[in-house]
């Protein structure tokens, strides 16, 4: 199983730390791409590092900033990344089942710890359902065929 790649800026640092502990306690390997501390940090550099690793390993990533919006905007600029900013369990599940999202984005200042951990568990355990959803994804992400754990030719 490929490691979960995770990154945050300063506003997501506390939630990132909690998620890392939670995911490791569940027996999964985690690669922490920073930020290394809660001092001010620019989210685009951490988004890029996580997304590059997700694409290289055909894995899954988690990005956290204050609202999750900046991280999702930065991540979705990279071909092959389908980052989903989620606020509830339903969105986390649907983003994997229907959209084969490979990066979960969360807001450290707007998402409570219990909700965040529930979304992480769902995101990491929910498979892509394929079928009619594949043709839709390929319309906006032709790179999906080669960069997705859920999509095969």
C-alpha positions, -999 to 999 in steps of 0.1 A, spaced: 0 0 0 14 34 -10 19 59 18 -5 87 24 11 120 14 2 150 36 11 187 37 -1 219 52 7 255 57 9 271 91 -29 273 95 -33 236 89 -3 225 109 -22 214 141 -48 194 121 -21 179 100 -3 167 131 -35 151 144 -43 134 111 -7 120 108 -11 104 143 -45 90 134 -35 76 101 -4 60 115 -24 45 144 -46 29 118 -15 11 104 -8 32 73 25 48 63 25 86 60 49 109 42 49 144 58 58 171 33 56 200 57 51 226 69 75 215 96 61 239 123 33 264 128 54 294 117 40 313 86 44 292 55 33 295 19 8 268 10 16 265 -28 50 249 -22 35 222 1 7 216 -23 32 210 -52 53 186 -31 24 165 -21 8 165 -56 41 154 -72 44 125 -48 8 115 -54 13 114 -91 46 96 -88 32 68 -66 -4 67 -79 -13 74 -43 -36 96 -22 -28 129 -6 -42 152 20 -36 190 20 -46 214 48 -46 252 50 -68 276 68 -99 271 47 -88 244 23 -96 267 -6 -60 278 -13 -47 243 -12 -74 230 -35 -69 258 -60 -31 252 -61 -35 214 -63 -60 214 -91 -36 233 -114 -15 202 -117 -25 178 -145 -36 145 -131 -46 159 -97 -82 158 -87 -83 176 -54 -116 178 -35 -123 204 -8 -146 185 15 -166 197 45 -185 165 54 -184 128 52 -208 127 22 -185 148 1 -154 128 11 -172 96 0 -186 110 -32 -153 126 -42 -137 92 -42 -166 71 -55 -177 94 -83 -147 117 -90 -117 94 -81 -103 124 -62 -67 117 -53 -62 146 -29 -84 156 0 -83 192 10 -94 204 44 -97 237 63 -78 237 95 -96 268 107 -131 256 97 -132 219 101 -134 203 136 -110 175 144 -137 147 147 -152 156 113 -118 159 97 -107 124 110 -140 109 98 -135 124 64 -99 111 62 -110 76 71 -137 76 45 -115 92 18 -87 67 24 -110 36 24 -135 44 -4 -127 30 -38 -136 47 -72 -167 31 -85 -157 35 -122 -184 29 -148 -201 60 -161 -179 82 -139 -147 73 -158 -159 89 -190 -168 121 -172 -134 123 -155 -116 118 -188 -134 147 -203 -117 171 -180 -86 151 -170 -71 130 -199 -41 123 -177 -64 103 -154 -57 71 -172 -21 70 -162 -22 88 -128 -50 72 -109 -52 42 -87 -89 37 -96 -88 42 -133 -76 15 -157 -75 14 -195 
